[in-house]
């Protein structure tokens, strides 16, 4: 394994007709101790201007105690940015506590965040310490804050403003010195319009917003990320991977990666597992074998088309477990609001609407 762990560093950063040899991606790591100070910084690989702008904002806000709201699509690395802010702050010696608001059932989330006293509810046989209490003198990362139940939002607002809370079923006031960093892939401003998110909490959370670019907006980082993941998974599996074929890399660069860095990471892991030689070369999934060629459309046109296509699949049904809202990953009220804005009416047949749009009606 010692040989496999050092092969990439010995390979020069050159390109030949058959493949591009791998180099040590740490030389292209955008976030390192030379730019930001802190211990055990997470590795954020990339050298694009878009990523460096984000890291510049990290550098500015990290030394403060300001609340940060990280916006970005799924798989863009929001948790890594949150951890970087924590590690570069004076709170780095304190705990970094993570909560995924979408992964915890609504009925248990209040107890998870604030803790509970014995007997607070059926099954509470002992006192439970909540995440805010665990994050004292450190940072609490609230991931997918857009999925926070509406009834809990005033309590989050209170603890952020007054730095105090009570455990579920308790009366003692607990003081917490916690920095809060939030992240979401949802449009909170739209959620405010349909009364799914409190405006006062939104303004409190977005003291310092950071917009994390999707991978398609920093295509120059795809090669560096692919090399980094190839080195990593080659070392884990004990395989000798010395390069990536040019055709393979071209296909990676052409694909738009809707799942962003996470999708690329998983694909490279699969490719390393399937590789039968020292040069990483496929097989490529069908959607990466050729570039996507389509006429340019506006964001509004693309959104309208996607909603119409989904309504067509559900025969015009908006709500319910098999409705368009569920398929689009949106609350029913949010989808109805979008449909109203785009001039799509739920009572119309979606096939007829699609035909009207195609005809320019």
Secondary structure in CASP SS format (residue, H / E / C, confidence):
PFRMAT SS
TARGET T0000
AUTHOR 0000-0000-0000
METHOD secondary structure of the structure
MODEL  1
X C 1.00
X H 1.00
X H 1.00
X H 1.00
X H 1.00
X H 1.00
X H 1.00
X H 1.00
X H 1.00
X H 1.00
X C 1.00
X C 1.00
X C 1.00
X C 1.00
X E 1.00
X C 1.00
X C 1.00
X C 1.00
X E 1.00
X E 1.00
X E 1.00
X C 1.00
X C 1.00
X C 1.00
X H 1.00
X H 1.00
X H 1.00
X H 1.00
X E 1.00
X E 1.00
X E 1.00
X C 1.00
X C 1.00
X C 1.00
X C 1.00
X C 1.00
X C 1.00
X C 1.00
X C 1.00
X C 1.00
X C 1.00
X C 1.00
X C 1.00
X E 1.00
X E 1.00
X C 1.00
X C 1.00
X C 1.00
X H 1.00
X H 1.00
X H 1.00
X H 1.00
X H 1.00
X H 1.00
X H 1.00
X H 1.00
X H 1.00
X H 1.00
X H 1.00
X H 1.00
X H 1.00
X H 1.00
X C 1.00
X C 1.00
X C 1.00
X C 1.00
X C 1.00
X E 1.00
X E 1.00
X E 1.00
X E 1.00
X C 1.00
X C 1.00
X C 1.00
X C 1.00
X C 1.00
X C 1.00
X H 1.00
X H 1.00
X H 1.00
X H 1.00
X H 1.00
X H 1.00
X H 1.00
X H 1.00
X H 1.00
X H 1.00
X C 1.00
X C 1.00
X C 1.00
X C 1.00
X C 1.00
X C 1.00
X C 1.00
X C 1.00
X E 1.00
X E 1.00
X E 1.00
X E 1.00
X E 1.00
X C 1.00
X C 1.00
X C 1.00
X C 1.00
X C 1.00
X H 1.00
X H 1.00
X H 1.00
X H 1.00
X H 1.00
X H 1.00
X H 1.00
X H 1.00
X H 1.00
X C 1.00
X E 1.00
X C 1.00
X C 1.00
X C 1.00
X C 1.00
X C 1.00
X C 1.00
X C 1.00
X C 1.00
X C 1.00
X C 1.00
X C 1.00
X E 1.00
X C 1.00
X C 1.00
X H 1.00
X H 1.00
X H 1.00
X H 1.00
X C 1.00
X C 1.00
X C 1.00
X E 1.00
X E 1.00
X E 1.00
X E 1.00
X E 1.00
X E 1.00
X C 1.00
X H 1.00
X H 1.00
X H 1.00
X C 1.00
X C 1.00
X H 1.00
X H 1.00
X H 1.00
X H 1.00
X H 1.00
X H 1.00
X H 1.00
X H 1.00
X H 1.00
X H 1.00
X H 1.00
X H 1.00
X H 1.00
X C 1.00
X E 1.00
X E 1.00
X E 1.00
X C 1.00
X E 1.00
X C 1.00
X C 1.00
X C 1.00
X C 1.00
X E 1.00
X E 1.00
X E 1.00
X C 1.00
X C 1.00
X E 1.00
X E 1.00
X E 1.00
X E 1.00
X E 1.00
X E 1.00
X E 1.00
X C 1.00
X C 1.00
X C 1.00
X H 1.00
X H 1.00
X H 1.00
X H 1.00
X H 1.00
X H 1.00
X C 1.00
X C 1.00
X C 1.00
X C 1.00
X C 1.00
X H 1.00
X H 1.00
X H 1.00
X H 1.00
X H 1.00
X H 1.00
X H 1.00
X C 1.00
X C 1.00
X E 1.00
X E 1.00
X E 1.00
X E 1.00
X C 1.00
X C 1.00
X C 1.00
X H 1.00
X H 1.00
X H 1.00
X C 1.00
X H 1.00
X H 1.00
X H 1.00
X H 1.00
X H 1.00
X H 1.00
X H 1.00
X H 1.00
X H 1.00
X H 1.00
X H 1.00
X H 1.00
X H 1.00
X H 1.00
X H 1.00
X H 1.00
X H 1.00
X H 1.00
X H 1.00
X C 1.00
X C 1.00
X C 1.00
X C 1.00
X C 1.00
X E 1.00
X E 1.00
X E 1.00
X H 1.00
X H 1.00
X H 1.00
X H 1.00
X H 1.00
X H 1.00
X H 1.00
X H 1.00
X H 1.00
X C 1.00
X C 1.00
X C 1.00
X C 1.00
X C 1.00
X H 1.00
X H 1.00
X H 1.00
X H 1.00
X H 1.00
X H 1.00
X H 1.00
X H 1.00
X H 1.00
X H 1.00
X H 1.00
X H 1.00
X H 1.00
X H 1.00
X H 1.00
X C 1.00
X C 1.00
X C 1.00
X C 1.00
X E 1.00
X E 1.00
X C 1.00
X C 1.00
X C 1.00
X C 1.00
X C 1.00
X H 1.00
X H 1.00
X H 1.00
X C 1.00
X C 1.00
X C 1.00
X C 1.00
X C 1.00
X C 1.00
X C 1.00
X C 1.00
X C 1.00
X C 1.00
X H 1.00
X H 1.00
X H 1.00
X H 1.00
X H 1.00
X H 1.00
X H 1.00
X H 1.00
X H 1.00
X H 1.00
X H 1.00
X H 1.00
X H 1.00
X H 1.00
X H 1.00
X C 1.00
X C 1.00
X C 1.00
X C 1.00
X C 1.00
X C 1.00
X C 1.00
X C 1.00
X C 1.00
X C 1.00
X H 1.00
X H 1.00
X H 1.00
X H 1.00
X H 1.00
X C 1.00
X C 1.00
X C 1.00
X H 1.00
X H 1.00
X H 1.00
X H 1.00
X H 1.00
X H 1.00
X H 1.00
X H 1.00
X H 1.00
X H 1.00
X H 1.00
X C 1.00
X C 1.00
X C 1.00
X C 1.00
X C 1.00
X C 1.00
X C 1.00
X H 1.00
X H 1.00
X H 1.00
X H 1.00
X H 1.00
X H 1.00
X H 1.00
X H 1.00
X H 1.00
X C 1.00
X C 1.00
X C 1.00
END
